[in-house]
Amino acid sequence: MEVTPTALSFPLPGQLQRGSATGATLAERSVHQPSRTQEPAVLHLQETAVAFCAGLATAAAGAVSTRKRRTPQQWRVRCKTAAQDTTVAAADTTAIDDVLQQLRSVKDPGLGTDIVACGFVRDVKADRERGRIDFRLEVGVYEDKAREAVARLPWAKDINVLVAGSDSRPSTSSSATTGSSPPQTPTPRTPPALERVKSIVAVSSCKGGVGKSFVSVNLAFELQKQGARVGIFDCDVYGPSLPLMVRSAESPQMEMYEDEQKQKHVIPVVHEPSGVKLVSFGYAGKAAVMRGSMVTGLISQLMLQTDWGDLDYLILDLPPGTGDIHLTLAQVCKITAAVIVTTPQKLSVIDVERGISMFSQLEVPSVAVVQNMSYLVLPNGQRQFPFGSTGAGQSIADTFGIEHVFELPLEAAVSEAGDTGVPLVVGKGSEDSPAAAEISNLAVAVTAELDKIHANTQRPVVTLDSDRNCFIVELPNGEIFGVDPAVLRHRDKGAGAAKSFEIDDRPVEIRDMGNYAIVIRWSDGFVQVAPHRQLIYGDEKGPMPRIALDTPVAVL
């Protein structure tokens, strides 16, 4: 089947909110007269609706004048049938309202709102007499909770949920009496659009103006120079920068088409010289005037409906902060690793630490730290540090056990690359640029770390033996040893090391922090981050003392 793609045009906020959850019809949107301040697209839509309704009225008038006269018996039958149809329609509408009301009880703790308001619920159908409920979810992570909420309706018997990007067939449950189970953190499924994407790398700063987009774009093009297939997703809806940093001869736009199953697909913009695939709200040609809940729905749509194809790396250029967009992306896809961008200032470092903690909660390992605007290269070859030689990037890496730290200089070529729309690593004079050389080193390090993650060979297994009151460390080569919690507490590398430590304090919980550290919660409420490197090799205070495990570990 041949399809004709059309220019991608996203609905305006009012259309998205009303049409996505409640299924507002065209006639409902044209009740009020359009104001002069509305968007042309809305004016055109309402004028079309008014003309359409006027045409129906004219056709109806013509039908009245030309139809044959009916007998009273025929009129009674017709009125009875129409009344039945009206009753059924009203019952269906009430049933749909009941379903939507139940789904509004499903809230995301990170977004702080319900899935109906976010626009994640589509195509709701309900038949009260048969007990059948059908609806579509744009984000699969809510499926279990949504199903449980709808199952509370006393008349619900057959619940069918179609999750966008997971399967063309809805998952069903033949009975509404499902047993309750303790809530668990769901593992993001791999949507069809991302099945052929090998690695997803998030570039984050949690602080605006640190050069995150510069790092994202140049990392992507450097990976492409090294022979990889790469895509870039500009996740900043309010301030998209990708169209400016990667310019084309013409003004490209993303296109959309429907397949045979009526599923919508987004065609990304392709950078012709390199083949890098580009997706950004900036290619839609509209300003983002919408609330946060609508933005998350838009980001989910772009992520799950884009035809990414075969990619070795998909680079996510995240917006500043630790908010809705970050949580939404972590829920709809599995992010492989993160690259953290900072500057020498302490204020930036504080925000970066929050970002690393966020990725830790999302089980995303941070594999590299990039300190931008670190120094100036003087004509005599010496370095000048206009913001001070703070070593902020190295401090972050030491605290969280991240092995790779890269310092980018202040360069005029960096600004020129952004103004001309030609990435620094592929522009003229990149061979003589210290910043381009450091980006190349970053790409090599990211590639190596991602290979380790996919092989899963670099992570030791750390457990807590409560009987012995020690940590059991099992290395990938099979070596096993113990670590005294008190020694590890006294050698804590974080800011909380100054907190007093009593002899009765014990570790009560331990969990992995990505692929590079563990998080320990103590009985006195203290939370400690212990890098794997510290457990295995020690730190600036010397090697970590090991406890020989001569006796078998007690089985609890």
C-alpha positions in Angstrom: 0.0 0.0 0.0 1.4 3.3 -1.1 1.1 6.1 1.5 1.7 9.8 0.9 3.5 11.5 3.8 2.3 14.9 4.9 4.1 17.7 6.8 4.1 17.0 10.5 1.7 19.4 12.3 1.1 19.0 16.0 -2.3 19.9 17.5 -2.5 23.1 19.5 -2.9 22.8 23.3 -6.7 23.0 23.3 -7.0 20.4 20.6 -4.5 18.0 22.1 -6.2 18.1 25.6 -9.7 17.8 24.3 -9.2 15.4 21.5 -6.8 13.0 23.1 -8.7 12.0 26.3 -12.3 12.8 25.8 -12.5 12.3 22.0 -14.2 15.7 21.2 -15.8 15.7 17.8 -15.3 18.2 15.1 -18.8 19.6 15.7 -18.1 20.1 19.4 -15.0 22.2 18.6 -17.0 24.5 16.3 -19.8 25.5 18.7 -18.2 28.8 19.5 -17.3 31.4 17.0 -13.6 31.7 16.3 -11.9 34.7 17.8 -9.5 37.0 15.8 -6.6 36.0 18.1 -6.8 32.3 17.4 -4.3 30.4 15.3 -5.1 30.3 11.5 -5.1 26.5 11.8 -7.9 26.6 14.4 -9.8 29.2 12.3 -9.6 27.0 9.3 -10.7 24.0 11.3 -13.7 25.7 12.8 -14.7 27.3 9.4 -14.6 23.8 7.9 -16.8 22.4 10.7 -19.4 25.2 10.3 -19.5 24.7 6.6 -19.8 20.9 7.1 -22.7 21.4 9.5 -24.4 23.9 7.2 -24.2 21.4 4.4 -25.8 18.7 6.6 -28.7 21.1 7.4 -29.2 21.9 3.7 -29.2 18.2 2.8 -31.6 17.4 5.5 -34.0 20.2 4.3 -33.9 18.8 0.8 -34.6 15.3 2.1 -37.7 16.5 4.0 -39.1 18.1 0.8 -38.5 15.1 -1.4 -39.2 12.1 0.8 -42.4 10.0 0.5 -45.2 10.3 3.0 -45.2 7.5 5.5 -48.1 5.9 7.3 -48.6 6.4 11.0 -47.5 2.8 11.6 -44.2 3.5 9.8 -43.7 6.7 11.9 -44.2 4.8 15.1 -41.7 2.2 14.2 -39.2 4.8 13.1 -39.6 6.9 16.3 -39.2 3.8 18.5 -36.0 2.8 16.7 -34.6 6.4 17.0 -35.4 6.5 20.7 -33.7 3.1 21.2 -30.6 4.4 19.3 -30.6 7.6 21.5 -30.8 5.5 24.6 -27.9 3.2 23.6 -25.8 6.2 22.6 -26.4 7.8 26.0 -25.6 4.6 27.8 -22.4 4.2 25.9 -21.4 7.8 26.7 -22.1 7.2 30.4 -20.1 4.0 30.3 -17.1 5.9 28.7 -17.4 8.6 31.3 -17.2 5.9 34.0 -14.1 4.4 32.4 -12.4 7.8 32.1 -13.2 8.5 35.7 -11.6 5.3 36.8 -8.5 6.0 34.7 -8.1 9.5 36.3 -7.2 7.7 39.5 -4.0 6.4 37.8 -1.4 9.1 38.5 2.3 9.2 37.9 4.2 10.2 41.1 6.8 12.0 39.0 4.4 14.0 36.8 1.9 14.6 39.6 -1.1 14.3 37.3 -3.4 11.5 35.9 -2.9 9.7 32.6 -6.1 11.1 31.1 -5.0 14.7 31.7 -1.6 13.8 30.2 -3.3 12.6 27.0 -2.0 9.1 27.4 -5.5 7.5 27.0 -7.1 7.2 23.5 -9.9 5.5 21.7 -12.1 4.6 24.7 -15.0 2.3 23.9 -17.3 0.8 26.5 -20.4 -1.5 26.4 -22.0 -1.8 29.8 -24.4 -4.6 28.9 -21.7 -6.9 27.5 -19.1 -5.7 30.1 -16.6 -4.9 27.4 -14.1 -2.1 27.7 -11.5 -1.1 25.0 -8.9 1.7 25.2 -5.5 2.6 24.0 -2.5 3.7 26.1 0.2 5.8 24.7 2.7 4.8 27.5 2.8 1.1 28.4 4.2 1.6 31.8 0.7 2.5 33.1 -1.0 -0.7 31.7 -1.2 -2.7 34.9 -2.5 0.2 37.0 -4.9 1.3 34.3 -6.3 -2.3 34.0 -6.7 -2.6 37.8 -8.5 0.8 38.0 -11.0 -0.1 35.2 -11.5 -3.6 36.7 -13.1 -1.9 39.8 -16.2 -1.1 37.7 -18.8 -3.6 38.8 -20.0 -4.2 35.3 -16.4 -4.7 33.8 -15.9 -8.2 32.5 -13.8 -8.1 29.3 -11.0 -5.4 29.4 -8.9 -4.9 26.2 -5.8 -2.6 26.3 -3.8 -1.7 23.3 -0.4 -0.2 24.2 1.1 2.1 21.6 4.3 0.8 20.1 4.1 -2.7 21.7 1.8 -4.9 19.7 -1.0 -4.5 17.1 -3.2 -6.7 19.2 -4.6 -5.6 22.5 -3.7 -7.4 25.7 -6.9 -8.8 27.3 -8.1 -10.0 30.6 -11.3 -12.1 30.6 -12.2 -11.3 34.2 -12.1 -8.1 36.2 -11.3 -10.0 39.4 -7.6 -9.7 39.3 -5.6 -10.3 42.4 -3.8 -7.4 44.0 0.0 -7.5 44.1 2.5 -5.1 45.6 3.5 -2.3 43.2 6.7 -2.9 41.3 8.8 -0.7 39.1 8.0 -1.8 35.6 10.8 -2.4 33.1 10.3 -0.3 30.0 9.3 -2.3 26.9 11.2 -1.9 23.6 8.7 -0.3 21.2 8.9 -1.4 17.6 10.2 2.0 16.6 13.3 1.4 18.8 13.8 -2.3 18.3 16.7 -1.7 15.8 18.3 0.9 18.0 21.3 -0.6 19.8 22.1 2.0 22.4 20.3 5.1 23.7 22.6 7.7 25.2 21.2 10.6 27.2 23.2 13.8 27.4 22.2 15.8 30.4 23.3 18.7 32.5 20.3 19.6 34.8 21.6 23.2 34.4 20.9 25.5 31.5 23.7 27.2 29.4 26.5 24.7 30.0 26.9 23.6 26.4 24.8 20.4 26.6 23.4 20.7 23.0 27.0 21.3 21.7 28.2 18.1 23.3 25.1 16.2 22.0 25.5 17.2 18.4 29.2 16.9 18.2 29.3 13.5 20.0 26.7 12.2 17.5 28.6 13.5 14.5 31.9 12.2 15.9 30.4 8.7 16.3 29.2 8.9 12.7 32.7 9.8 11.6 33.9 6.6 13.3 31.5 4.6 11.2 28.4 4.3 13.3 24.7 4.9 12.4 23.5 7.7 14.6 20.3 9.7 15.3 19.7 12.8 17.5 16.5 13.5 19.4 16.2 17.1 20.6 14.0 16.7 23.6 13.7 20.4 24.5 10.3 21.4 23.2 10.3 24.9 24.5 13.8 25.8 23.3 14.8 23.4 20.4 18.3 24.1 19.2 18.9 21.2 16.7 17.7 23.1 13.6 20.1 25.9 14.4 23.1 23.7 15.2 22.7 21.4 12.2 21.5 23.5 9.3 20.5 22.4 5.8 20.4 24.3 2.5 16.6 24.2 2.7 14.3 24.4 5.7 13.4 20.8 6.3 10.3 19.5 8.1 9.4 16.2 9.6 6.6 14.3 7.8 3.9 12.0 9.0 2.0 9.1 7.4 -0.4 6.3 8.3 0.3 2.7 7.6 -2.3 0.0 6.7 -3.1 -0.5 10.4 -3.9 3.3 10.7 -0.8 3.7 12.9 0.9 7.1 12.6 4.6 7.3 11.8 7.0 10.2 11.8 9.7 10.5 9.2 12.8 12.1 10.7 14.9 14.8 8.9 18.1 13.2 7.4 21.3 15.3 7.3 22.3 14.6 3.7 26.1 14.7 3.9 26.3 12.4 7.0 23.0 10.4 7.1 22.4 11.4 10.7 18.7 11.3 11.5 17.3 14.4 13.3 14.1 14.8 15.2 13.2 18.1 16.9 10.0 20.0 17.6 11.9 22.9 15.9 11.2 21.1 12.6 7.5 21.4 13.2 7.6 25.1 12.6 5.5 26.2 15.6 6.2 27.7 19.0 5.5 25.4 21.9 2.7 27.1 23.9 1.5 24.2 26.0 1.4 22.9 29.5 3.9 20.3 30.9 1.4 17.4 30.7 0.9 18.0 27.0 4.7 18.3 26.4 5.2 14.8 27.9 2.6 13.4 25.5 4.3 15.1 22.6 7.7 13.7 23.6 6.3 10.2 23.9 4.7 10.5 20.5 7.9 11.7 18.8 10.0 8.9 20.5 7.6 6.1 19.8 6.3 7.0 16.4 9.5 8.0 14.6 10.9 5.6 12.0 14.4 5.5 13.5 15.4 2.4 11.6 18.8 0.8 12.2 20.9 2.9 14.6 24.0 2.1 16.6 23.4 5.2 18.8 20.5 7.4 19.5 21.6 10.6 21.3 19.0 12.3 23.5 19.6 16.0 24.0 17.7 16.4 27.3 16.4 19.8 28.5 17.7 21.2 31.8 16.3 19.9 35.1 15.1 16.6 36.4 11.4 16.9 35.4 8.6 15.4 33.4 10.4 14.9 30.1 13.2 12.9 31.8 10.8 10.6 33.6 8.6 10.1 30.5 11.6 9.1 28.4 12.8 6.7 31.1 9.3 5.1 31.2 8.8 4.7 27.4 12.3 3.4 26.6 15.4 1.9 28.1 18.2 4.5 28.2 21.5 2.7 28.0 23.8 5.3 29.5 24.1 9.0 30.3 26.8 11.6 29.7 26.9 14.4 32.2 27.8 18.0 31.2 29.0 20.6 33.7 31.1 23.7 34.1 33.7 24.7 36.7 31.3 26.6 38.8 30.1 25.0 42.1 26.4 25.9 41.3 26.5 23.8 38.2 28.1 20.9 40.1 25.3 20.9 42.6 22.7 20.5 39.8 24.8 17.8 38.1 24.9 15.8 41.3 21.1 15.9 41.4 21.0 14.7 37.8 23.3 11.8 38.5 21.1 10.8 41.5 18.0 11.0 39.2 19.7 8.6 36.6 20.6 6.3 39.5 17.0 6.1 40.5 16.1 5.3 36.9 18.8 2.7 36.8 20.8 4.5 34.1 24.6 4.4 34.5 26.5 7.7 33.9 29.6 6.8 31.9 31.4 10.1 31.4 31.6 13.7 32.7 32.3 16.6 30.4 33.4 19.9 32.0 32.8 22.6 29.4 34.4 26.0 29.3 37.3 24.8 31.5 40.2 26.9 30.2 41.6 29.3 27.6 44.5 28.3 25.4 47.0 31.2 25.3 49.2 32.0 22.3 52.2 30.6 24.1 50.4 27.3 24.7 49.7 27.8 28.4 46.3 27.4 29.9 44.4 30.1 31.7 41.4 29.2 33.9 38.9 32.2 33.8 36.5 30.4 36.2 39.2 29.0 38.4 40.9 25.6 38.4 38.2 24.0 40.5 38.4 20.5 39.2 34.7 20.2 39.4 34.4 17.5 36.8 37.0 15.4 38.4 35.4 15.9 41.8 32.1 14.6 40.4 33.8 11.6 38.8 35.6 10.7 42.0 32.4 11.0 44.1 30.3 8.8 41.9 33.0 6.5 40.6 32.8 7.6 36.9 36.1 6.8 35.2 36.0 9.2 32.2 36.4 13.0 32.6 36.9 15.4 29.7 37.6 19.1 29.8 36.6 21.3 26.9 38.3 24.6 26.4 36.8 28.0 25.6 37.2 28.3 21.8 36.0 30.8 19.2 35.6 27.9 16.8 32.9 26.4 19.1 30.8 29.5 18.9 31.3 29.8 15.1 30.2 26.1 14.7 26.9 26.9 16.4 26.3 30.1 14.4 27.0 28.5 11.0 25.1 25.2 11.7 28.1 23.0 11.0 29.2 20.8 13.9 32.7 21.5 15.1 34.0 17.9 14.5 33.1 17.9 10.8 33.9 21.6 10.1 37.0 23.2 8.7 40.0 23.3 11.0 38.7 20.5 13.3 42.1 18.8 13.1 43.6 21.7 15.0 40.9 22.2 17.5 41.5 21.0 21.1 37.8 20.8 21.7 37.3 18.6 18.7 40.1 16.3 19.9 38.5 16.0 23.3 35.1 15.2 21.7 36.8 12.4 19.8 38.2 11.0 23.0 34.7 11.2 24.5 33.2 9.2 21.6 35.9 6.5 22.1 35.2 6.3 25.8 31.4 6.2 25.4 31.7 3.4 22.8 33.9 1.4 25.1 31.6 1.8 28.1 28.5 0.9 26.1 30.3 -2.3 24.9 30.9 -3.2 28.5 27.3 -2.5 29.4 26.0 -4.7 26.7 28.5 -7.5 27.6 27.6 -6.9 31.3 31.2 -7.8 32.3 32.4 -4.9 34.3 29.8 -4.9 37.2 30.7 -6.8 40.5 27.9 -8.3 42.5 27.7 -6.7 45.9 25.4 -8.1 48.6 24.9 -7.5 52.3 25.5 -10.4 54.8 23.6 -9.3 57.9 24.9 -12.3 60.0 28.5 -11.3 59.4 27.8 -7.6 59.2 29.8 -7.2 56.0 29.5 -6.6 52.3 30.2 -9.6 50.0 31.8 -8.5 46.8 31.9 -11.0 43.9 34.1 -9.9 40.9 33.3 -11.0 37.3 36.4 -13.3 37.4 34.8 -15.3 40.3 36.9 -13.8 43.1 34.9 -13.2 46.3 35.9 -11.2 49.4 34.3 -9.1 52.2 34.4 -5.4 53.1 33.8 -4.0 56.6 30.9 -1.6 56.5 32.4 0.6 59.2 35.6 1.0 57.2 33.6 1.9 54.1 31.5 4.4 56.1 34.6 6.2 57.4 36.0 6.4 53.9 32.8 7.9 52.4 33.7 10.2 49.5 30.5 12.3 49.6 29.6 15.5 51.4 27.9 13.5 54.1 31.1 12.0 55.4 31.2 14.6 58.2 28.1 13.1 59.8 28.9 11.3 63.1 29.0 7.5 63.0 28.0 5.4 66.0 29.3 1.9 66.6 25.7 0.6 66.6 24.8 2.0 63.2 24.3 -0.7 60.6 23.7 -0.8 56.8 20.0 -1.8 56.3 19.7 -1.7 52.5 21.9 -1.9 49.5 21.1 -1.4 45.8 23.0 -0.9 42.5 23.5 2.6 41.2 23.8 2.0 37.5 26.9 0.0 36.5 29.4 1.9 38.5 28.4 2.2 42.2 26.2 0.9 45.0 23.9 3.0 47.3 23.8 2.1 51.0 21.1 3.2 53.4 22.2 3.1 57.0 20.1 2.6 60.2 20.7 6.3 61.2 19.2 7.5 57.9 22.5 8.3 56.2 22.7 7.4 52.5 26.1 6.6 51.1 27.3 6.2 47.5 30.2 3.7 47.2 31.8 3.4 43.7 32.8 -0.1 42.6 36.3 1.2 41.9 36.6 2.1 45.6 35.4 -1.3 46.7 37.8 -3.1 44.5 40.9 -0.9 44.3 40.5 1.5 47.2 41.0 5.3 47.0 43.4 8.1 47.9 43.5 6.7 51.5 44.9 3.4 50.2 43.6 0.0 49.2 40.3 -1.1 50.6 40.9 -3.8 53.4 39.5 -7.1 52.4 37.9 -9.7 54.6 38.8 -13.3 53.7 35.7 -15.5 53.4 37.0 -18.9 54.7 33.7 -20.1 56.0 30.5 -20.5 53.9 28.1 -17.6 53.8 25.1 -18.2 56.0 21.9 -18.9 54.1 19.0 -16.8 55.4 
